Amino acid sequence: MERQVSSTVGWFSASLIIGENLYNLWTILLRNLRPKFVCSMKKQPPPVRKEKRSTRKMPKRNIGTRNGAELDSNGRRDRRSSIRELRHPKTELESAIQRYVDLYDFAPIAYVSFDRAGRIEEANLAATELLSEPRDLLIGRPFAFYVADLDSLLRHLLYCRTSQQQVKTELLLKSKKGERIPALLLSTPITSTTRNGALLYQTAIIDLRERKAAEEALRAKEAELEQIVTQTPFMLTRCSHDLRYRYVSHAYAKMLGRTPDEIAGQPIVEIMGEEGFRTISPHIKKVLTGQTVEYEAEVSFRGLGAPCLHSVYTPDRDVNGNVIGWFASISDITQRKRVEQRLTEQARLLDLSNDAIIVRDTNDRVTYWNKGAEKIYGYSQKEAIGKVAPDLLKTEHLEPLSKIYEMLSRDNRWEGELVHTRRNGKRLIVFSRWSLDRDTQGQRAYILETNNDISQRKDAEAALKKSKELLEKRVQSRTAELREANQELNSEINRRKGLEGQILEVSDREQERLGQELHDGLCQQLTAIGFLARATALRLRDHRVVQQDDLEKIAQLINSSVMDARNIARGLHKEDIDAAQFLSALQEMVERQIWQTSCRLDLKTKVVIEDDAVASQLYRILREAIINANKHARATRIVLEVRRSGNDLIFSVTDDGVGLSKTKNHGLGFHIMKYRAESIGARLKLESLKKGGARVSCYMPMSLLK
């Protein structure tokens, strides 16, 4: 019965419905339905006791209706009709309830209902998703469990208990995942539902994360816009239809010697004065008709004079498109106008020159074009003025333009060669001189460019250069072979001299090494054998018992000495290793007993060498590297590694010893190994490791192994 009621009502919990009587349940449900269902469910009059039916025939009576129900022949409501009528509103009621339940559960906004203590009694699907908690765990749990700001929640609950109207509170929620969620709570008391005699509060939870992010982005954009407006050198104003300043930039206020707050809200005529206002009035009337206005004029300001200003007025419109004022972008071009006037005065003298003299503004537009420019390029002054000079002349720079402007900015002048194109399409080479003219702020104002046509001189220089190059080629072709042969001969002589010295040094070093090994190894063992043999002889002479262990010790020392002598002899013997024996020879080399430091072979890739000479040289390089590591590295471990990287087969000997000296140059052994590597087309690399030790690597191209 409890499950059936819960599925019918939807948003009420089963425990609440069981505790209430049937009358209260239908009253609560019917308040949310249409009036016709309420009328249909009014209390019916008590049934009339059924009288004993007479056996005599009664005349037929008309069957009427009462409140829409059929009446029988006795004028009473037909029971079957009444039952059918009662079933109809119940079906409608259940359908309406289900619609309300669906609207509540699938609402896009999170809804919960909690009691006066803040305990959650109901929750829809959006609330479970927002709080990351299943509905069965939400119901009955204090709402404070999901609130990061408990003080705000307590104030919200207090306002709910003391007010019968909607309560709004903005606070910070925390989901089960630990996410902090800014939210707005809108709580309204549900007067039709109580829990243990207390009201429930239907609460909408509006997620404010997107709004907060949008507000933060808007604040950032506003700050950025304010910084742009404040830092820009252009003067900006916003004026209203009643001819008052609504906003002025710092640059505009600085020009007037005031602050922006002193100007905002003031009439334009009071700030500028009557004379200046009369100058701009025609342009104001035009912009208020919805047109964009651009003009240059000397505008008088009270107590400031009459600077020459370049102004652009843009209509300011409301949401309906009506003009409510205008925006003004203003630039002070007084200095520029003075420079233009000075240049005009000098233009007459410049026209006497045969060179092309051109004046360009900050946008490289031509402001002056003398007679010499007309003669050289074929464009009249009227055709050239206002055009972008590099586009008009199709300028080709023989060095980077950035470098030209860098030199011009540093030295206020530049000179060099350019390639221009005449009006008839003929390309000219000109020698150009640029001079930079700056304004009062030190910024670029104009560039005076003087161009001299050197096309004929360049043609003659090109012909002379061509003849010179041809002669040099003939001389070079005759001496190239001799020089090459001479270089090869010198290189071979130097190489052989170096090898001779290296061979002598290697011979001396090998003799020294052999003596050291005989003294430190074999001689020490032979001395020990002598002592043990002498002790045994004394025992025999004194007829004492000779221990078997002493004899075995002598045998071991003799065998060890034989092994050391054999290894030394093998080291002196020239080992010819062919390709087939290469890997076995490497394994045998690392397992020799002569090494003072533990040595092992780490084979990480398959090695296929078909050239015996390559195998022999690689073996000698690796043997020399292992010998050096044993003698000088003071290491505890030596690894001979073979691996592949890209198209190279890498043979490396790595130790964990003291590493390479930072000041000492590479020794003779390294040069010999490098020479052996280069002789087979390999590359040798010697490096110190960050964690200590050193590594000798021989990079052998795979293509040279066959």
VODRENKOL-595061 format. One record per residue: residue in one letter; x, y, z of N, C-alpha, C in turn. Coordinates in steps of 0.2 Angstrom, whole numbers, plus 5000, padded with zeros to 4 digits. Each point is the difference from the previous one (the first is absolute). Example, Ala and Ser with C-alpha at 12.3 -4.5 7.8 and 13.67 -1.06 7.14 Angstrom:
BEGIN
A506649725039499650065000500450065000/S499850054996500450065001499650055003/
***
This chain:
BEGIN
M500449945000499650065000500450065000/E500650005004500450065000500450014994/R500249954996500350014994499550034995/Q499449985000499550024995499950075001/V499950025006499950085002500650044997/S500649975002500650044998500050014992/S499949954996500050014993499550044997/T499450015004499550044998500150075001/V500250025006500150075002500750034997/G500549965001500650024997500550045004/W499850065002500550045003499950005008/F499549965003500049995007500349945002/S500450005005500349945002499449955003/A500249935000499549955002499850015008/S500550025004499950005007499550065001/L500050064997499550055001499349984998/I499949964994499449994998499749955005/I500349955002499849955005499750035006/G500450055003499850035006499450055000/E499750024994499550044999499449964998/N499450035002499449974998499850014993/L499549964998499850004993499750074998/Y499750035004499650074999500650054998/N500550005005500550054999500449994993/L500149944998500349984994499750034994/W499349985000499650024994500050085000/T499950035006500050075000500650034997/I500649985002500750024997500050004993/L499849944997500149984993499550044996/L499450015003499550044995500150075000/R500450035004500250075000500450024994/N500449954997500450014994499649984994/L499449985000499649984994499550064998/R499749984994499650054997499350005004/P499650065000499450005004499549954998/K500049974994499449964999500149935003/F500749985002500149945004499850015007/V500150065003499850025006499249995001/C499750034995499250005000499849935000/S500349964996499849934999500149965007/M500450025004500249965006499650035006/K499550044999499750025006499649945004/K499950015006499749955004499349994997/Q499849934999499349984998499549995005/P499450024999499549995005499949925002/P499949995006499949935003499549964996/P500149944999499649964995499349995004/V499550004996499349995003499949935001/R499749985005499849935002499649974994/K500249944998499649974995499349975002/E499550034997499349985002499849934997/K499649975003499749944997499650014994/R500249974994499750014994499349974999/S499650044998499349984999499949954994/T499549955001499949964995499650024994/R499650065002499650024995500450044995/K499750004994500350044995500050075001/M500650034999500050085001500150034993/P499750065000500150034993500750034999/K500250004994500750024998500150075002/R500650025002500250075002500650014995/N500050074999500650024996500750005004/I500549974997500650005004500450064999/G500150035006500450075000500749995002/T500350055002500750015002500150045006/R500449995004500250045005500750015001/N500250074999500750015000500449964995/G499749994994500349974995500049925000/A499649975005500049935001499349984998/E499949944998499349974998499649985006/L499450015000499549995005499649944998/D499849955005499649954998499350025001/S499549954999499350015000499850035007/N500349995005499850035007500350075001/G500450024995500350075001500650005004/R500349945001500750005003500549994995/R500650025002500649994996500249934999/D500149984993500249944999500749985002/R500149955004500649985003500549994995/R499949964995500549984995500250074996/S499650044999500250074997500450045004/S499950005007500450035005500749985000/I500049935000500749975001500450014994/R499750004994500450024994500250075000/E499650055003500250075000500550015005/L500049965006500650005005500649984997/R500049954996500649974997500350054995/H499750044996500250044996500550065003/P499850035005500450055003500649975003/K500049945003500549975003500649994994/T499849974995500549994994500350074998/E499650054999500250074999500550025005/L499849995006500450025006500749974999/E500049934999500749975000500450024994/S499750014995500450034994500250075001/A499650045003500350075002500650005005/I499949955005500549995005500749984997/Q499949954995500649984997500350054996/R499650054997500350054996500450055004/Y499750015006500350055005500749965002/V500049945002500649965002500550014995/D499849994993500550004995500350074999/L499650055001500250074999500550025006/Y499949975006500450015006500649974999/D500049934998500649965000500550024995/F499750024994500450014994500150084999/A499950045005500150074999500750014999/P500250054996500750024999500350035006/I499650035005500350035006499949955005/A500650005005500049965006499450025005/Y499649955002499550025005500149955006/V500050035006499949965006499550035005/S499849965004499550025005500349985007/F500150055005500249985006499650035006/D500149985006499650025005500350065003/R499750025006500250065003500849995003/A500249945001500649995003500549994994/G499850004994500549994994500149934998/R499549965002500149934998499649994993/I500449964995499749994994499449955000/E499450024997499549955000499849984993/E500250044995499949984993500550034996/A500249974994500550034996499849974993/N500150044994499949984994500749974997/L500049984993500649974997500550064999/A499850064999500550054999500450015006/A499750005006500350015006500549945002/T499849944998500549945001500650014995/E499950034994500650014996500450055002/L499750065003500450065002500449985006/L499749965005500449985006500449945000/S499949964994500449944999499849955005/E499449995002499849965005499349964998/P499949945001499449974998499450025004/R499450004998499450025003499949975007/D500149935000499949975006500550025006/L500650034998500450025005499950075002/L499750044995499850075002499450015004/I499549964999499450005004500249985008/G499850055004500149995007500750035003/R500450024995500750035002499950075001/P500450035005499950085000500350034994/F499750054998500350044994500650035002/A500250015006500650035002500649964998/F499949934999500549964998500350024993/Y499650034996500250024993500250085000/V500150035005500150085000500650015003/A500450044997500750025002500050065005/D499450044999500050065004499449995005/L500149975006499449995004499750065003/D500350055001499750065003499550034995/S500150004994499550024995499449955000/L500149945000499549955001499550015006/L500450015006499650015006499550074999/R500350054997499650064999499449994996/H500249964995499449984995499549965003/L500149955004499549975004499650045005/L500450055003499750045005499550054996/Y500250024994499550044996499449964998/C500149944998499549964998499549995006/R500249995006499549995005499750065002/T500350064999499750065002499650044995/S500049974994499750034994499549954996/Q499550034998499549964996500150014992/Q500550044998500250014994500649974997/Q500150004994500649974997500750035003/V500549965002500650025003500649984995/K500450054999500549994995500750015004/T500449954998500750015004500549974995/E500650044999500549974996500649985004/L500249934999500549975004500449954996/L500449975003500549954997499949935002/L499849964995499949935002500649964998/K500049945003500549954999499749934998/S500249974994499749944998500449945004/K499849944999500349945002500750004998/K500150024994500750004997500550055003/G499750055004500450055003500050064996/E499650014994500050054996499650065003/R500350065000499750065003499550034995/I499450015001499550024995499650065003/P500150064997499650065002499349994998/A499550015004499349994999499650055003/L499450014997499450045003499549965002/L499850005007499449975003499450044999/L499449974998499450045000499549955003/S499850025007499649965004499350035001/T499549954999499350035000499749945005/P499650035005499749955005499449974996/I499949935001499549964997499450005005/T499550044999499550005005499549945000/S500049974994499549945000500349945003/T500750005002500349945002500450015006/T499949965005500450005007500349945001/R500550005004500349945003500150015007/N499649965004500050005007499750075002/G499650024997499750075002500450064997/A500649994997500450054998500050014992/L500150064998499950014993500749984997/L499949984993500649984996500150064995/Y500650014999500250054995500349984994/Q499650014994500249994994500650044997/T500649974999500550054999500349984993/A500150054996500350004993500850025001/I500449954997500750015001500350024993/I500250064999500250034993500850005000/D500249964996500850004999500250064997/L500550035004500250074998500750004996/R500349944999500749994998500050044993/E499649984995500050044994500050075000/R499550025005499950085000500650035004/K500349965005500650035003500650014995/A500149944996500550004995499950064995/A499350014998499950054995500150075003/E499850015006500250065004500750025000/E500449945002500750015000500350024994/A499849974994500250024994499850074998/L499450025002499850064998500450065004/R500249985006500450055004500750004997/A500249954998500750004997500050044993/K499549994996499950044994499950075001/E499650025005499950075002500750035002/A500449965005500650035002500550014994/E500049954995500450004994499850064996/L499450014999499750064996500250065003/E499950015007500250065004500850014999/Q500449955000500750014999500250024993/I499649974995500250024994499850084998/V499450025003499750064999500550055004/T500249985006500450055004500750014997/Q500349944997500750004998500150034993/T499450004996500150024993500250074999/P500450024995500250075000499450044996/F499549974997499550034997499550035005/M499750054999499550035005499349984998/L499649975005499449984999499550035004/T499450024997499450035004499449964998/R499550015005499349974998499550065002/C499650024996499650065001499349984999/S499550045004499349984999499750054996/H499349984998499650044996499950075002/D500050015007500050075002500650045001/L500549984996500750034999500350015007/R500149945003500449995007500549954999/Y500550005004500549955000499749945004/R500049944998499949945004500649975002/Y500550004996500749975002500550034996/V500650015003500650024997500649965002/S500549994995500649965002500550045004/H500549975003500550045003500450044996/A500149984993500450044996499650074998/Y499349994999499650064999500050055006/A499949975006500050045006500750045001/K500649964998500650025001500250064995/M499750004994500150054996499650075002/L499549995004499650065003500350025006/G500449965003500350025007499549985005/R499649955000499549985005500049935001/T499649985004499949925001499349984997/P500049944998499349984997499450015004/D500149995006499450015005499750084999/E500550044999499850075000499650024994/I500249964994499750014994499349974999/A500049935002499449964999499450045003/G499450004996499450035002499950074999/Q500650044998500050074998499850014993/P499650064999499950024993500650014996/I500049984993500650014996500250074999/V499550045000500150074998500450035006/E499949985006500350035006500749985001/I500249944997500749975000500450034995/M499750014994500450024994499950074999/G499550035001499950084999499650004994/E499750064999499550024994500449994994/E500650024999500350004993500249934998/G500249965004500249934999499349964998/F499550025004499449964999499750024993/R500050064998499850024994500349964994/T500749985001500449974995499749934999/I499849965006499849934999499349994999/S499650065001499349995000499749974994/P500350024994499749974993500149925000/H500649985003500149935000499649965005/I499850045006499649975005499349984997/K499750054996499450004997500049944995/K500549994997500049954995500149935003/V500449995005500049945003499449985004/L499650055002499349985004499549984995/T500150014993499649974995500149934999/G500549975003500249934999500649994995/Q500450054998500550004996500750005003/T500549964998500750005002500350064997/V500450045005500350074997500749995002/E500450024995500750015001500350074997/Y500450035004500250074998500650025003/E500450054997500650035003499950075001/A500150035005499950075001500350035007/E500250065000500250035006499550025004/V500049975006499450015005500350035006/S499650065001500250045006499749975007/F500550005005499849985007500150065004/R499650015005500050055005500750005004/G500450054999500650005004500649954997/L499949974994500449954998500350024993/G499650044996500250024993499649964995/A500349994994499649974995500449944997/P500149955003500449944997499649974994/C500449984995499749974994499949925002/L499349984999499849945002499749964994/H500149935000499749964996499549965004/S499450014998499449975004499649954996/V499849955003499549954997499449995004/Y499450024998499450005004499649944998/T499849955004499649944999499350015004/P499549994997499350005004500049955005/D499750025006499949965006499249985000/R499849944999499349984999499849965006/D499450005002499749965005499849934997/V499649965004499849934997499550014995/N499750054999499550014995500350034994/G500650025000500350034994500050075000/N499750035005500050085000500650035002/V500250054997500650045002499950035006/I500549995005499950035007500650045001/G500550004995500650045001500549984995/W500750015002500549984995500649985004/F500549964997500649995002500550044996/A500550035003500550044997500749975001/S500449994994500749985001500450064997/I500450035004500450064999500749995000/S500450034995500750005000500350074999/D500550025003500350065000500550004994/I499950034995500450004994500350074999/T500150045005500350064999500750004998/Q500449965003500749994998500049984993/R499649954998500049974993499950064995/K499550045001499850054996500650054999/R500350025006500650044999500549984996/V500149935001500649974996499850004992/E499349994999499850004993500150074997/Q499850055004500150074998500750024998/R500549985005500750014999500249964993/L499849944999500249974994499850034994/T499450035000499750034994500450064998/E500250035006500550064998500649984997/Q500349945002500649984997499949964993/A499449994998499949964994500350044994/R499950065000500250044994500849994999/L500450005005500749994999500149924998/L499649965003500249934999499849984992/D499650044997499849984993500650024996/L500550035002500550024996500549944999/S499949955004500549945000499849954995/N500549974997499949954995499949935003/D500149995006499949945004499250005002/A499849945001499349995002500050015008/I499650055002499950025007499349985002/I499949965005499349985002500050005007/V499450035003499950005007499449965002/R500149955005499549955002499850015007/D499449995001499750015007500149935004/T499750005006500149945004499749944997/N499550014995499749944996500349994994/D500650034998500449994994499650034994/R499550055002499650034994500450064998/V500050024993500450054998499750075001/T500450045004499750075001500450054996/Y500549984997500450054995500349964995/W500050034994500349964993500250064996/N500750004999500350064997500049984992/K500350054997500049994992500549954998/G500549995004500549954998499749935001/A499549995005499749945000499549984994/E499750064998499649994994500449984994/K500650034999500449984995500249935000/I500349985006500349935000499449955000/Y499450005003499649955001499450014995/G499950064997499450004995499350025004/Y500050005006499350025003500050085002/S499550034999499950075001499950015008/Q500150065002499950015007499349995003/K499550014995499349995002499949925001/E500349964995499949935001500349975006/A500650035002500449975005499850025007/I499750065001499850025007499549965003/G500149985006499549965003500149924999/K500449984995500149934999500549975005/V500049945001500549965004500649994996/A500550035002500650004995500349934999/P500149965004500249934998499549964995/D499450025001499549974995500050034993/L500150075001500050034993500649984996/L500650005003500649994997500249935000/K499649955003500249935000500749995003/T500150035006500750005003500249935001/E500649984998500449945002500650025004/H500049975007500550025004500649955000/L500650024999500649954999500249985007/E499850025005500149985007499450005004/P499949965005499450005004499750075002/L499450014999499750065002500050025007/S500049945004500050015008500750035001/K500549984997500750025001500150084998/I499650014995500150074997499750055005/Y499349985003499750055005500450005006/E500349945002500450005006500650055000/M500350004994500650054999499750075000/L499450014997499750074999499850025007/S499749965004499850025007500650025004/R500649964999500650015004500450064998/D500150014994500450054997499650064997/N499450004999499650054997500150014993/R500449954997500150004993500249934997/W499949994994500249934997500150024992/E500549964998500150004992500249934998/G499849994994500149944997499749994993/E500049954997499749994993499349975000/L499550024996499449975000499849994992/V499549964999499849994993499350035000/H499950044995499350034999499849994993/T499350014999499749984993499750074998/R500250024993499750064997499349994998/R499650054999499449994997499949964994/N500550004996500049964994500249935001/G500149985006500249935002500849995000/K500450044998500749995000500350015008/R500449955001500349995007500650055000/L500150035006500550055001500449985006/I500650015000500449995006500250075003/V499850025006500250065002500450005007/F500450055001500350015006499650055004/S499849975006499550045004500350025006/R499850065002500250035007499450025004/W499949975006499450025004500250045006/S499750055001500150045006499350005004/L500149995007499449995004499850075004/D499450024999499850065004499549985006/R500250025006499649985005499650065003/D499449985003499650055003500250025007/T499650045004500350025007500049955005/Q499649944999500149955004500549954998/G500450014995500649964998499749954995/Q499449994998499849954996500150024992/R499949954996500150014993499550044997/A500150064997499550044997500049994992/Y500650024997500149994993500749974998/I500049984994500749974997500150044994/L500650035000500250034994500449954996/E499849994994500449954996500250034993/T500749994999500350034994500349944996/N499749994994500249944995500450034994/N500649964999500450024994500049944995/D499850014994500049944995500749984999/I500249945002500749974998499949944996/S499549994996499949944996500649994995/Q500250054996500550004996500749985003/R500150035006500649985003500049935003/K499449985002500049935002500149954994/D499750024994500149964994500849994999/A500350065000500749994998500449965006/E499850015006500349965005499949934999/A499449984998499849934999500449974995/A500150044994500449974995500749995002/L500350055004500750005002500149945005/K499549995004500049945005500049944996/K499649994995499949944996500749984997/S500350054997500749994997500549985005/K500050035006500449985005499949935003/E499449985000499849935003500249954995/L499950024993500249954995500849995000/L500450055001500750005001500249965006/E499750015005500249965006499849935000/K499449984996499949934999500549974996/R500350034995500549974996500649995004/V500250055004500649995004499949945005/Q499450005003499849955005500049934997/S499750004994500049934997500749974999/R500550044998500749984999500349985006/T499950035006500449995006499649965005/A499449984998499649965005500349935001/E500249974995500249935000500750005004/L500450054999500750005003499950025007/R499550045002499950025007499749935004/E499649974997499749945003500549955001/A500449994995500549945000500550025006/N500250075000500550025005499749995007/Q499350025001499749995007500049925002/E499849964995500049935001500749975003/L500550034996500749985002500250025007/N499950065001500150035007499649965005/S499449994999499649965005500349945001/E500249964995500249935001500750005004/I500450054998500750015004499850015007/N499650055001499850015007499749945004/R499649974996499749945004500549955001/R500549984996500549955001500550025005/K500150075001500550025005499649995007/G499450025000499649995006500049935002/L499949954995499949935002500749975002/E500550034997500749975003500150025007/G499850065002500150025007499549965004/Q499449994998499649975004500249925001/I500349984995500249935000500549995005/L500550055000500550005005499750005007/E499650055001499750015007499649945002/V499649974995499749935002500549955002/S500549994996500549955002500350015007/D500250075002500250015006499549995006/R499450024998499549995005499849925001/E500149964995499849935001500649975003/Q500650024999500649975004499950025008/E499850065001499950025007499549965003/R499449994996499449965003500249935001/L500449974995500249935001500549995006/G500450055001500550005006499650005007/Q499550054999499650015006499649935002/E499749974995499649945001500449955002/L500649994998500549955002500250015007/H500150065002500250015007499549995005/D499450034998499450005005499749945000/G500049964995499649944999500449935001/L500449994994500349945000500649995005/C500450065001500650005004499749995008/Q499550035001499749995007499849935002/Q499749974995499849935001500649955000/L500550014996500649965000500450015006/T500050065003500350015007499649965005/A499450005000499649965004500149935000/I500149974994500149934998500749985003/G500550055000500749995002500049995008/F499650055003499949995007499749945003/L499549984996499649945002500549944999/A500350004994500549944999500550005005/R500350055002500650015005499749975007/A499450025002499749985006499949925000/T499849974994499949935000500749965000/A500550034997500649975000500350005007/L499950055004500250005007499749955004/R499349994998499749955004500249934998/L500249994994500249934998500749995003/R500450055000500749995003500049985007/D499550035004499949995007499649945001/H499849964995499649945001499450025003/R499750054998499350025003499549984995/V499450005002499549984995499850064996/V500049994993499850054995499250004999/Q499750065001499350004999499850004993/Q499449964999499849994993499750074997/D499850045005499750074998500550044997/D500650005003500650044998500249984993/L500049944998500249984994499450024995/E499449995002499550024995500050084999/K500250045005500050074999500650024995/I500649965001500550014995499849984993/A499649954999499749984994499650054997/Q499650035004499550054998500450064998/L500550025004500450064998500349994993/I500349944999500349994994499550004994/N499449975001499550004995499850084998/S499950045005499950074999500550034997/S500649995002500650034996500049984993/V499949944999500049984993499450034996/M499450015003499550034997500150084998/D500450035005500150074999500550014995/A500549955000500550014994499749984994/R499549964999499749994994499650064998/N499750035005499650064998500450064997/I500650005004500550054998500249994993/A500249944998500249984994499550014994/R499449985002499450024996499950074998/G500250045005499950074999500650034996/L500549975000500650024996499949984993/H499649944999499949974993499550044997/K500150024993499550034996499449964999/E499550025002499449964999499650024994/D499949954995499650014994499449975001/I499550045001499349985001499650014993/D499749944998499650014994499350015002/A499550004995499350025002499749945003/A500149944999499749945003500250005007/Q500650025002500249995007499850065004/F499750054997500050075004499649995006/L499449985001499650005006500449955005/S500249944998500349965005500750035002/A500350044996500650035002499950065006/L499450034999499850055005499849975006/Q499749945000499849975006500649975004/E500549984996500649975003500450065003/M500050064997500450055002499750035007/V499450005001499750035006500149955006/E500149934998500049955005500749995002/R500550034997500749995002500150025008/Q500549965003500150015007500550065001/I500350024995500550065001499750065002/W499450014999499650075001500050015008/Q500250055002499950025007499350015002/T499650034995499350025001499549954997/S499549995003499549954997499750034994/C500049954995499850034993499549954997/R499550024997499549964997499850024993/L499749964996499750024993499350005000/D499750064998499250015000499950004992/L499749954997499850004993499350015000/K499850064997499350025000499749994993/T500449984995499750004993500549944996/K499749984995500349954996500650034996/V500649975000500650034997500149964994/V500050034994500249964994500650044996/I500649985001500650034996500349954995/E500050034994500349954995500750024998/D500250065001500750034998500549985006/D500549964999500549985005500450065002/A500150054996500450065002499650045005/V499450014998499550045005500049965007/A499949935000500049975006500750005004/S500550004997500750015003500150065003/Q499850064996500150065003499650025006/L499349984999499650015006500249965006/Y500349944999500249965006500650045003/R500550034996500550035003499850075004/I499550034997499850065003499749995007/L499649955000499649985007500549975005/R500549964997500649985005500350055003/E500250054996500450065002499650045006/A499350014998499650035005499949975007/I500049934999499949965007500750015004/I500649994996500650015003500150075004/N499850054996500050075003499650005006/A499449975000499550015006500349965006/N500349944999500349975005500650035003/K500450044996500650035003499950075003/H499550044997500050075002499350015004/A499449974999499450025002499949995007/R500349955003499949985007499349995001/A499749964996499349985000499949935003/T499349995002499849945003499749954995/R499850034994499649964995500250034993/I500149964995500150024993499549964996/V499650034996499549974996500250014992/L500049954997500150004992499349994997/E499750054997499350004998500050004992/V499649964997499850014993499350014999/R499850054997499350024999499950034993/R499450014998499950034994499650075001/S500150054996499750065000499950034993/G499450004998499950024993500449964995/N500450034996500449964995500749995002/D500150015007500749995002500049945005/L500549965000500249955005500550035005/I499850005006500450045005500349955005/F500750005000500449965005500350055005/S499949995006500250045005500349975006/V500550035003500349975007499850065005/T499749985005499750045005500349985007/D500350055004500249985007499750055005/D500049985006499850055005500550035005/G500650014996500550035004500050075001/V500750035000500050075001499950054995/G499849974994499950044994500650044997/L499850044995500650034996500250075004/S500650014999500350065002499750064996/K499950065004499750064996500650044997/T500649995002500550044997500549964996/K500049945001500549964996499849984993/N500450014995499849984994500049934999/H499649974994500049934999500749974998/G500149945003500749974999500149974994/L500549974999500249974994499649944998/G499849965005499549944999499450024997/F499750065002499450024997500150024992/H500650034999500150024993500149944996/I500349955002500149934997499349974998/M499650005006499349974999499650044995/K500150075000499650044995500249994993/Y500749994999500349984994499749944997/R500049955004499749934998499350014998/A499650045004499350004999499950044993/E500450054999499950044993500249954994/S500549965002500249954994499549964998/I499549985004499549964998499350034999/G500050075000499450044999499650015006/A500349995006499650015006500150065003/R499750025006500150065003500049995008/L500650035003500149985007499850065004/K499749995006499850055004500249985007/L500350055004500249995007499750055004/E499649985006499650055004500049985007/S499950055004500049985008499250005001/L499949955005499349995002499850055006/K499450025000499750045006500149975007/K499949935000500049975006500749975002/G500550024996500749975001500249954995/G500650004998500249954995500150034993/A500249964996500150024993499849954995/R499950024994499749964995500450014993/V500249954997500350004993499649964996/S499750044995499549974995500350014993/C499949944996500250004993499349994996/Y499950054996499349994996500249984993/M499849944999500149964993499450004996/P500050034994499450004996499949934997/M499349985000499849934999500249994993/S500150054995500149984993500749984999/L500550025005500749984999500249935003/L499549975003500149945003500149944996/K499750014994500049944995500650014995/
***
